[in-house]
Amino acid sequence: MHSLTYLLQFAEEVIVLAPYFAEYLGYIENHGGKVVLSPCSTGTFKPDLSDLERKITPSTKALILNSPNNPTGVVYSSAILEKMAELIEAKEKEFHTQILVLSDEPYTRLVYDGCTVPSVLRIFPNSVVVNSYSKSLALPGERIGYIAVHPFMEDVDSLVNGFAYSNRALGFVNAPSMFQKVIAESLEESVDTDIYRQRRDLIYNHLIRLGYTCRKPQGAFYLFPRALIDDDIAFVEHAAKFNILLVPGTGFGCPGYFRLSYSVSRKTIENSLPAFEKLTRDFQ
């Protein structure tokens, strides 16, 4: 998201769908932009196009997409993205502006149950895709990936040059040369998603049996259940008494929920099941 340096003028707006990856807000504000939140539909966590339409203004510069989504695991369908593209095109014509769609896609290869992730570049003519191999190749901490820019964007060469310069100026974002060589030989590889699916099903099914409400994730490696009380921060603090480490939904712009990751060993998940039972009994 360092690309925002070359996109934003002071106080220009960037729309973020909630729930969102928390760092987006810092990226935008650090480069002088204004965050505009558009809450997704309750329960489904799909973009609310009616709300999005109200949030687009003449100052809207960009929209950030994250699908599969962190923290919900929801994958935005082709149908809803195509409707979103029609809405953005109509608003661009109305305001005589350009709105860039920035698609953050580190989890595109971590999908389950036959789900596919639509190509943002095929749907939005004014779009940029940011991807990372740290998730698809299970290389946590190795920040290596790529930016793909729609070739027919206006002034595309200037944008690409800006990205290249940003990468040179911010030298710390460059991956070690050894991993650059590894990635070159691993472009078509991916981790075994069935391992993640089995762990997802184990913890998801257990929480559903305990009475939690949760949308089954289609991708990534997070669950985002509704907390058993309205105060998700208090719920997360109480869970820590049972050695269960959760993240409150408030941090993702969605209070009343909590995020947990199943990107841990199966044994760790199995050990957590009795703890979740004890936690749940405290709120019954």
C-alpha positions, 0 to 999 in steps of 0.5 A, spaced: 500 500 500 506 504 499 502 505 492 498 510 495 504 515 496 503 516 488 495 516 488 493 521 493 493 529 494 491 531 501 484 530 503 482 526 498 478 520 500 479 512 500 473 508 501 474 502 505 469 496 506 468 494 513 470 489 516 477 491 514 485 489 515 486 494 520 493 497 517 489 500 511 487 506 515 494 508 517 496 507 510 491 512 508 492 517 513 499 517 513 499 519 506 494 525 507 488 521 505 481 521 508 478 514 510 471 513 508 468 507 511 463 503 508 460 497 512 458 491 509 451 487 510 450 484 517 451 477 517 453 476 510 459 481 510 458 482 502 459 489 500 453 494 501 452 497 494 447 502 497 451 504 502 457 504 497 453 509 492 452 514 498 459 514 500 462 515 493 463 523 492 467 527 487 473 527 492 473 519 492 480 517 489 480 510 491 477 504 493 480 498 497 478 491 496 480 485 500 477 478 498 478 473 500 477 478 506 481 478 512 478 477 517 471 474 515 474 469 509 468 472 505 470 471 497 466 477 493 463 474 487 463 476 480 456 478 480 457 483 486 464 486 483 460 487 476 455 491 480 460 495 483 464 496 477 457 499 474 456 503 480 463 506 480 463 507 472 456 511 473 459 515 479 466 517 475 461 519 469 457 523 474 463 527 477 468 527 471 473 523 476 477 517 476 476 512 482 482 507 482 480 500 485 486 497 489 485 490 490 489 487 496 489 479 494 494 475 499 489 470 500 487 468 493 490 461 493 487 459 500 480 458 498 476 452 499 470 448 497 471 449 490 470 457 491 474 461 485 476 468 486 474 473 480 479 477 477 479 484 479 483 486 473 478 483 468 472 487 472 475 494 473 478 497 468 481 502 473 485 497 477 491 495 481 492 488 484 497 487 490 499 480 492 503 476 496 507 470 496 508 470 504 501 466 504 500 462 498 507 459 499 506 459 507 512 464 508 510 468 514 514 474 515 517 474 508 514 480 505 515 478 497 509 479 492 508 483 486 503 489 483 499 488 477 496 494 474 491 494 468 494 496 462 489 500 459 489 505 465 490 512 463 497 514 465 499 507 466 506 508 465 507 514 470 503 510 475 508 504 474 514 508 474 511 511 481 511 504 484 518 502 481 521 508 484 517 507 491 520 500 491 527 503 490 526 509 495 523 504 501 529 499 500 527 495 506 521 493 503 525 489 498 525 481 499 532 478 500 535 476 494 535 468 496 527 468 496 527 472 490 530 466 487 526 461 490 519 465 488 522 465 481 522 457 481 515 457 485 510 461 481 505 456 480 506 453 487 501 453 493 500 450 499 496 444 501 489 448 502 486 441 504 490 442 511 487 449 512 480 446 510 480 441 515 482 445 521 477 450 519 472 445 519 474 442 526 474 449 529 468 452 525 463 446 527 465 446 534 463 453 535 457 452 531 455 446 536 456 451 542 451 456 539 456 461 536 454 465 530 459 465 524 459 465 517 463 459 514 469 462 511 471 461 503 478 463 504 484 465 508 485 462 515 480 466 519 474 465 523 469 471 525 464 469 529 459 474 533 461 474 540 457 472 546 456 479 549 455 486 545 462 488 548 467 484 544 473 487 547 471 485 554 469 478 551 476 477 548 479 479 555 475 474 558 477 469 553 484 470 555 483 467 562 482 460 558 489 462 554 484 463 548 487 469 544 482 472 540 482 479 536 476 484 537 472 485 531 472 493 533 479 493 531 477 491 524 471 496 524 466 491 526 464 491 533 460 485 536 465 480 533 472 477 534 477 474 529 481 467 530 486 464 526 486 457 524 493 457 521 496 453 527 497 446 528 491 441 529 493 439 536 493 446 538 486 447 535 484 440 539 487 443 545 483 449 545 476 446 544 475 444 551 477 451 553 472 454 548 466 450 552 468 453 558 468 460 556 462 459 553 459 456 559 461 463 562 456 467 558 450 462 558 
